[in-house]
Amino acid sequence: MHLQPVGAESPDDAVALAGALVAEVRRALRGKDDAVRLAVVALLSGNHLLVEDTPGTGKTLLARSLAAVCGGRFRRVQCTPDLLPSDLTGTTVYTPATNEWQFRPGPVFANVLLVDELNRASPRTQSALLEPLEERQVTVDGTTYALPDPFCCIATQNPFGSAGTFALPESQLDRFGLVLRLGVPDRDAEREILRGTGGSDVLADLRAITTPEGVLDAMAAVRMVYAAPSIVEYVLDIGAATRRQPGVALGVSPRATKGLLHVARAHALVSGRMHVSPDDVQSVAAPSLAHRLTLDRGGSIDEGAQVVAEVLAHVPVPRP
């Protein structure tokens, strides 16, 4: 049975919408419930998502599935070393018929933008995404153009060191509210993919659960999720602990802790609650903070996640 797309005029509607989004994306991405939940959390918290893993693990499938269930305008960019910044943002062209210069928008003008294999683009092209990701706008030839609202970028990348990859700088990584890995599915999930009851075979059957307006309503509901003073102090303690952790050259910034609390609010909504629990903070801490740590000897996002896990193990958890 196909239901009509739903909005989120009330908190209860937003909770129902979040659950419906998760359930529909799960139809395609089998055996990765945590990753699906975090993808929906990124969308409803107004953040961008970076998915890092080896080829063939479902990175693009996750992005395309999330875009399919959200409705609105979807665009995809396949990054290559010769991709130009204007291929993302758009360009101004001369039209002889009107004797005028006209702006032709690039694929970044979308509600959901999939940037596939971001780290295969050159550093110059990567930097063209900084303004769209942070300010939801692009500036071309001195003129600024606003992006559609909502705007969510889902970028995928292969692990750095793979052939033809360029490492993302810290400023670029910081634009992504969540970074996650998918990993290889378990045997049962892989069996469903082989039988055609999961994976890309299901993608064409996914339905739009909502509209861009419904996503905006749900994003507004996330801001209404209650965070008790003890939860705020817990987030502050986690942020402070990362700055004292051995092996960390630079801990997370106040912007990162603010982002962590907001993402925890979205996780609570996706979990069916209008209040934040310590479990919400713990569930999103590593995806939200690991890529924002600067380790003494460099280090990967996985090593940053290990640091966050050590912090969570030692910071006292507030009582209910």
Buried (B, 14 or more C-beta within 10 A) or exposed (E): EEEEBBBBEEBEBBBBBBBBBBEBBBBBBBBBEEBBBBBBBBBBBBBBBBBBBEEEBBBBBBBBBBBBBBBBBBBBBEBBEEBBBBBBBBBEEEEEEEEEEEBEBBBBBBBBBBBBBBBBBBEEBBBBBBBBBEEBBBEBEEEEBEBBBBBBBBBBBBBEEEEEBBBBEEEBBBBBBBBBBBEEBEEEBBBBBEEEEBBBBBBEEBBBBBBBBBBBBBBBBBEEBEBEEEBBEBBBBBBBBBEEBEEBEEBBBEEBBEBBBBBBBBBBBBBEBBEBBBBBBBBBBBBBBBBBBEBEEEBBBEBBBBBBEBBBEEBEBBEE
